[in-house]
Amino acid sequence: MGQILVDRRLTLSHRMKELWVQVGLLSVPLLAVYLHIPPPKLSPALLSWRSSGGYFTYKDQNIFYKDSTGAVGSSDIVVLLHGFPTSSYDWCKIWEGLTQRFHRVIALDFVGFGFSDKPRPHRYSIFEQASIVEGLVHHLGLRHQRINLLSHDYGDTVAQELLHRYEHNKTGSILINSLCLSNGGECCFFFSLLPKILKDGGLLSPVITRLMNFFFFSRGLGAVFGPYTQPSQAEYWDMWTVVRTNDGNLVVDSILQYINQRKKHRDRWVGALMSTSVPLHLIYGPLDPVNPHPEFLQLYKKVLPTSTVSVLDDHISHYPQLEDPTGFLNAYLNFINSF
């Protein structure tokens, strides 16, 4: 009887091995097919956004930007710096409102994002992104003009580096008239599990980025929107399409090294905020799981007591310019008109 049980176990084990071999053999071609799936086609909205912009070259990299001439009689200029992992399209819902107040409204896709080039392998860094912003300002002939910076998330850190250069009179630095940050973890660091895995650059990083699809992307991004301010299915597809453009999903793990850069250069970038005399403001969605309330806001006010703050409605989360464009725009214009 014992021998029969042993034989059955051996037979079962053998069959399981055969099954796994078959699954493996089937998975290889399926994975190969998946990795070569072309990105989704651009929606009419994305096509319109791209066609209304242009490109300039920074060190052989094509950088997408959008530059609109707005309010007559105003000389004010605003440059918009987007977050991770999205693009300049994040500003679409407040773009028209900004053009009614500013003479020039300018946004770009950082290298590795949106419609800009996404080289790989490449050492993505906040320092490079700041230099690209400076390059764009110079390209547009605005080197001697005072610039208002409006930033979000990843863009907040780029803005901090630009502020550091301005405060230290670095060659080529832009003249900053004001800085408005939004939901970016300027002073503290709260991250979900997936970014932690990807930023560490282990063996899992390239595998995860290559297997990322619309379902996992939308679920992950949806977690940082409020329950009542979720993007529509079409908006999720636009965000995913922009990430997939130029194989951007394959550089996500490289870009996420900015989290380590934030920690390494914290004194430099927080120090720039602490020492500046530039008018400083924060627009904050308090339901943000990346920068949780009230801990984030308490630390921000402690570190930057001279900064003014606009806290939006309780149900607004990490993407306030998309979740509450009217509230966000009003908060920003109130800040701009206050000095």
N, C-alpha and C positions, 0 to 999 in steps of 0.2 A: 504493500500500500504506500509506504514511504517513497519507494522508488518511482511509483506512478506519479506522485505529487511533484517530485523533483523533475521528472521528464516533462510534465505539463508546464512547470515554471520555466524550464529551459526553452520549451517551444514558444511560450508566450513572450519571453524575453527576445527570442530570435525574431518573432513577428513584429514586435515593437521596434526593433532596430531596422527591420526592412521598411516599416512604415515611415520612420524618421528619415531614412535615406530617400524614400520616394518624395516625402514632403520637401526635403532639401533640394532634390533635383528639380521639382516643380517650381520651387521658390526662386531659383536662380534666374530662369528666363523671365518670370513675372517681375522680379526686381529690376532686371535689365530694361524691360519695357517701361516700367514705372519711371525710372530715372531719366528716360528720354521723352517723357510726355511733354509736349510743348506748353508754354504758359498760356493761360486763357487769353482770348482776344480782348482788346481794350474796349470798354463800354463807351458809348457816345460822350458821357461826361468826362472820362479820362482822355479820350481823343481830343475833346475841346480844350481841356487843360493843357495838354502837351502842345497842341498846335498854337496856343496863345503864348507860349514861352519860346525860349531859344537856348543856345548852348554857348559856353565859352570853354577855352582849353586851359587846364591847369596841369602842368608837367605831363603832357600827353594824355591826360584824362579829360573826357568830355563831361562837363558839368551842366546839368539842366538848371535853368532859372526862369522865373516869371517876373516881369517888370511892368507895372501898370502906372500910367499917369492919371492922377486923380484930381483932387480939389483944386479949383482955380483960386488963386490968391494966397495959397499956402505954399510955404517953402519946405515944410517938414517932410522928412523921409523916415520910413520905417522898414526895417529888414527883419524878416521872420525866419526863425530857426526851429525846424521841426524835431520830433522825437523819434525814438526807436520803437518798433521796426518799420515805421511808416514813411511819410514823405511830405513834400510841400503841399500836397493835396489836403493835408490836415487842416489847412487854413481856408478851404474853399467856402465855408459857411459864413465867414466874417470878412471875406475879401472885399465885397462890394461896400460894406459898411466902412472899412478902412479907407477905401478910395474916396469916400465922401469927406474925410477929415485930412488925409495926407496928400501931398503933392506927388510923392512916389511911394508905391507899395511894392516891395521886392521880396521874393522868397526863392530859395534854391533847394535842390536835392543834394544832400551831402554825398560824397563819393561812397559807393556801396549801397546807396538808397535810391528809390524811385526810378526816374528815367536817366539818372547819371550812370557813368561806367561803374562796373562792379568787378574790379580786377581780382584775380586769385592766381597764385598766392599773393597776399599783400599784407603789409603790416599797418592795419587801420589804427589811427590814433586821433585823439581829441586835438592834438597840436596841428596835425595835418588839416583837419576840418576847419580849424580857426584860420589857418593860412589860406584855405580855399575861399572863406568868406572875405578875407582881406583882398584876395585876388579879384573876386567878383566886384567889390566896391571900387577897386582901381579900374577894372575893365569898363565899368559904367561911368567913369569920369567923376566919381564922387569922393575922391580921396580927401579933399579939403572941406567936405560938407559934414555937418554934425548929423550923426545917425542915431535914431531910436531903435533899440533892439527889443524884440518881443520873442520870447523863446518858450519852449516846452520840453520837458523830459531830457532826453539826450542833448537837445539844443541848449538847455540851461547850462550844461557843463562847457559846451563850446563858447557860450556867451561869457562864462566866467574866465576862460582863457583869454578871450578878446579883451575883457576888462583888465586883466592882469597886465597885458601888453600895453594897453592904453595908459594905465596908471604908472607904468615904468618907462613910458616914452620910447617903446621899442620901435625900431625902424619899420615903417610900413603899417603900423597900427592904425586902426580907424578911429575917428573922433567920435566918442560915444556921448550922446546927449542925455540918454536915459536908458534904463534897463528894467524890463518887466519879465519876471520869471513865472513859470506855472508848473506845478506838480512834477518836480524833477529831482527831489532828493538832494538838494544843494548842500545840506549840512549833515545828513545822516543817511544810512543805507539799509533799506528793507527790500529784500528780493524774494521772488518765488522760487520754487525748486528747480524748474526748468532752466531759467537763466543761470542759476548757480552751477548746474551741470555743464551747460554749454560754455560758460566763461572759463572754466578750469582747463579747457583744451585737452581733455583726456580722449581716450579711444572712442568713447560714446559720442562725442561732439559731432564729428563728420557724419556718423551713421544717422543720428537723430535729425540733423539738418537735411540730409538727403531723403529721409523718409517722411519729412513733414508734408502734410497735405492740407487741403482747405478745411476739412473737418477739425483737425487738431489745431490749426492756426486760428480758426474762428472761435473755438472753445477757449483757447488760451487768451486771445485778445479780449473776448467777451468778459473774462473774469475781472478785467480792469475797467469795465464800464459799469455804470449803475444798473440795477435791475429794471428801472423804468426808462432808461436812456440808451438801451441797446441799439447798435446800428441795425439797419434793415439788412436783409439778405443781400440786396444789391450793393449796399455799402461795404459789407464784409467782402464780397467778391472784388470790389474795386481795390480794397486794401491788399487782398491776396494777390491780385493781378499785378499790382505795382511791386510787391515783393518778388514775385516770380520773374518779372521783366529782367532781362539780362542775367538770368540765373542767380538772382539775389538770395534765394534760399540757401545757396551753397556758401555764402560768405557770412551768414548770421553769426556763426560761432567765432569768427575772426573779429567781427565788429564788437561783439560782447566783451572783448578784452577791455573795453572802456570802464567796466565795473572795477577791474583791478587798477586801472589808471586813476580812477576817482579816489580810491583808497591811498594809492602811492603819492598822489599830488594834492591831497586834501588841504594841507597847509597853504599851498600856493593858491588854490582856487577859492577856498573859503576866506583866506586872507584878503584876496582881492575884494570880496564883498564887504568885509569888515572895515577896510581902510578907505574905501572909495567915498568921494563926495558927489558922485553921480546920483541923481534921483533914482531910487530903487523901490520896486514894488513887487508884490507876490499876489497872483490870482490863484486861489486854491479850491479845488473840489474836495470836500471833507470826507467823502466816502471812499477815497483812494486807498486800496489795499497795499499799494507800493509805498505810499507815504502816509501811514495811518494817522487818523485823528484820535485823540488830541496830541499824541506824542510828537509828531512831526512839527505841528504848528507851535507847540510850546518851546521846542528846541530852536526853531527858526527865530522866534521872537527873542529868545534869550541870546542867541549868537548875533542877531542883526536887529537890535532894538530901534534903530533909526529908520528901518524899512517900513513902508506902509503895506497893509495887507487887505485884500478883498476876499472874504470867504463866501463862496456861492452856496446855493441851497443844499440842504442835507443830502439829497439824493444824487448829487453830482459827484462823479468819481475822477478817474485819472486823465480823461480826455475832455476837459471842460469846454474847450473851444468847439468841440463837436457835440457834446451833450447839452450844453446850454449856450449856444452862440450869442443870443441876445444879452444874457447876463454877463458873459465874458466880455463882449464888445463894450457894453456900458461901463463895466469895471475898468477896462483899459483906457477908454476915452476920458473917464473921470480922473484917472491918474495923469494922463497926458495934459489935460486942461488945468491941472492943479499947480503947475509951476511955470 
